[in-house]
Amino acid sequence: MKEGIHPNYQSVVFLDTSTGHKWLTRTTMTSKETVKWEDGNTYPVIKVDISQYSHPYFTGKMKLIDAAGRVEKFQKKYKWATGTTPAGEAADAAPPAEGVEPTKKKTR
């Protein structure tokens, strides 16, 4: 291998900040912070927000997200048609914008 072009591959401790779980592994990442590990050696610490110990997919603790109000909030914010006519019947298409006349179908 060429000298001086490869990053330093070293042992580091990753810390999941949401759960406090730590694990020792090897990486090319560096950090100025250090921690004393169980084996008595001092290693750089890399802090992560989400890991396999806190991500809902891996933990099985799925969070339900309220998606029902998102569409209504969007429609209200942009004054979008709700998809129904005043009589309560479903509309086929959104009404044309103000000041724009509907186009007529061409006949042959």
Rosetta blueprint (number, residue, H / E / L):
1 M L
2 K L
3 E L
4 G L
5 I L
6 H L
7 P L
8 N L
9 Y L
10 Q E
11 S E
12 V E
13 V E
14 F E
15 L E
16 D E
17 T L
18 S L
19 T L
20 G L
21 H L
22 K E
23 W E
24 L E
25 T E
26 R E
27 T E
28 T L
29 M L
30 T L
31 S L
32 K L
33 E L
34 T E
35 V E
36 K E
37 W L
38 E L
39 D L
40 G L
41 N L
42 T E
43 Y E
44 P E
45 V E
46 I E
47 K E
48 V E
49 D L
50 I L
51 S L
52 Q L
53 Y L
54 S L
55 H L
56 P H
57 Y H
58 F H
59 T H
60 G L
61 K L
62 M L
63 K L
64 L L
65 I L
66 D L
67 A L
68 A H
69 G H
70 R H
71 V H
72 E H
73 K H
74 F H
75 Q H
76 K H
77 K H
78 Y L
79 K L
80 W L
81 A L
82 T L
83 G L
84 T E
85 T L
86 P L
87 A L
88 G L
89 E L
90 A E
91 A L
92 D L
93 A L
94 A L
95 P L
96 P L
97 A L
98 E L
99 G L
100 V L
101 E L
102 P L
103 T L
104 K L
105 K L
106 K L
107 T L
108 R L
